[in-house]
Amino acid sequence: MLGTGELIVILCIVLLLFGGKKLPEVAKSLGQGIREFKKAAAGEDSSSGSCGGDCSSCPNKEPPTKE
């Protein structure tokens, strides 16, 4: 496990690489990636329906409409 000193060094390096303005965007995309990975590992499907979003193989479903 990383100690406090190592975490501070890593955060400083990340701040230098990405800059203060880009850092929130990087953190947000990293969080979304981790969330998607956990969903996939748990076996949850983010698309609607059991056909995976391909409604041509589902006779009772209408294709999704864009609003």
C-alpha positions in Angstrom: 0.0 0.0 0.0 1.2 3.5 -0.7 2.0 5.8 2.1 1.2 9.5 2.4 4.5 10.7 1.0 4.2 8.5 -2.1 0.7 9.8 -2.8 1.8 13.4 -2.5 4.6 12.8 -4.9 2.3 11.1 -7.4 -0.3 13.9 -7.1 2.4 16.5 -7.8 3.6 14.6 -10.8 0.0 14.3 -12.2 -0.5 18.0 -11.5 2.6 18.9 -13.4 1.7 16.6 -16.4 -1.9 17.7 -16.8 -2.1 21.1 -15.3 -4.7 22.6 -12.9 -7.4 23.2 -15.5 -7.2 19.8 -17.1 -7.0 17.8 -13.8 -10.8 17.8 -13.0 -11.6 16.5 -16.5 -9.0 13.7 -16.1 -10.4 12.7 -12.7 -13.9 12.6 -14.1 -13.0 10.4 -17.1 -11.0 8.1 -14.8 -14.0 7.8 -12.5 -16.3 7.0 -15.4 -13.9 4.4 -16.6 -13.6 2.7 -13.3 -17.4 2.8 -12.9 -17.9 1.2 -16.4 -15.2 -1.5 -15.5 -17.0 -2.4 -12.3 -20.4 -2.7 -14.1 -18.8 -4.9 -16.8 -17.1 -7.0 -14.1 -20.4 -7.4 -12.2 -22.1 -8.5 -15.4 -24.5 -5.5 -15.7 -25.3 -4.3 -19.2 -25.5 -0.5 -19.7 -27.6 -0.8 -22.8 -31.4 -1.2 -22.7 -32.9 -4.6 -23.4 -31.4 -8.1 -23.6 -30.4 -7.7 -27.2 -27.6 -5.3 -26.4 -29.2 -2.4 -28.3 -29.4 -4.2 -31.6 -33.2 -4.2 -32.0 -33.1 -6.0 -35.3 -32.7 -9.2 -33.4 -35.5 -8.4 -31.0 -38.9 -8.8 -32.7 -41.0 -7.2 -30.0 -38.8 -4.1 -29.5 -38.8 -0.8 -31.4 -35.5 0.8 -32.1 -34.7 3.7 -29.7 -35.6 7.1 -30.8 -33.3 10.1 -30.5 -34.8 13.1 -28.8 
